[in-house]
Structure formats: C-alpha cells, structure tokens
C-alpha cells in the first residue's frame, strides 16, 4: 500500500513559488527548494518529478488563484464598472494581491507577476512555461476586457473603442509597473502611472 503524503501540497507550492521569485528558476536548485519547503529531494522527485515539475505545479496553482482574483474584483453591474476598473488598476500597479489566500509580498519585486517573471527568464526555451504564462495573462485580460465592455454599456467608455485592445494596454501598464517598482520607484510614482493610464481611456464623444 502506498504511503499517504505527509505534507500540505499547497503550502509546499507556495514556498517553492517564493523561492523561484527570489532567485529565479536558474538560480534555484533542488536543494534550495528542499530547504524552502522542508521536503527531502526524494519526496520532491516522487511528488513533483523534480525542479521543473515543481515549477509547473507552482505556476498552475498561481494561475488558479489569479483566475479568481481579478474576476471577483471586476465583475458586477454595468453601473460602477469604471470605478471597479479604476480600483483594480490602482491595486494592480502596487502588486496588491487580488485573491484572499495570497499574502502580501515583503518587497515590490516579490509582488510582481510570477508567470511573467518565469516567462521572461525561460519562456523562450520552455513551451510549458510559455503556455502557462500566456494562459495567466489571457484570463486577466479577459476579465479586464469584460469590465470595459460593461463600462461601454453604461456609457462611460467610447463604444467604438476595442475593449480587448484597451485591456492589453492596461495590462502592459501593470506589467511595466512591476519593473518600475522593482527599481525602487516610489508608490506615489506607481499611483501616478495608474492614474495617467486610467485618464487616457477613451470616453464617449459628446456632440
């Protein structure tokens, strides 16, 4: 009879995610993951098939959390959609967690998108990482675009504007703020960036 797992899988993957965030994929060894998670090398290979398997499972868990947070924050009636989008943008540029089970990071770099960080490091040579990162970005873009459509229906955004294009524009600002924030720019600067991006959203043309 197989021995039952004696560890909390989610806790292990959270710890591994923090390690990958701090040191990157190439800068993290199996021994580093073992130290971060408290699991021996043998257990890591048995449960996750090594370092790459741990990374893919950590990204999958991150994706599951990410899929819920923005949608919960942005969903709602057409009235108020623009205000929800504004609040989301301000939280996102500061790296504020959007899911209840994600603790705040202790530094701005640690709050940056985990999927984006891994995609930039190894996505070009790792199709699985690239696929997961694309899925992460796409699900957030879809939630933002739907909120923009609600704002259009409420008459707050130009009805001729493409909500998908606007969503990718806003998310480009958010991901760029990860870099700006990691370089040590002040929260006030990040807020200013978010407010400028929000102000540039096309509003209805009145005749």
Beta strands, then each sheet from edge to edge (+ up, - down):
end
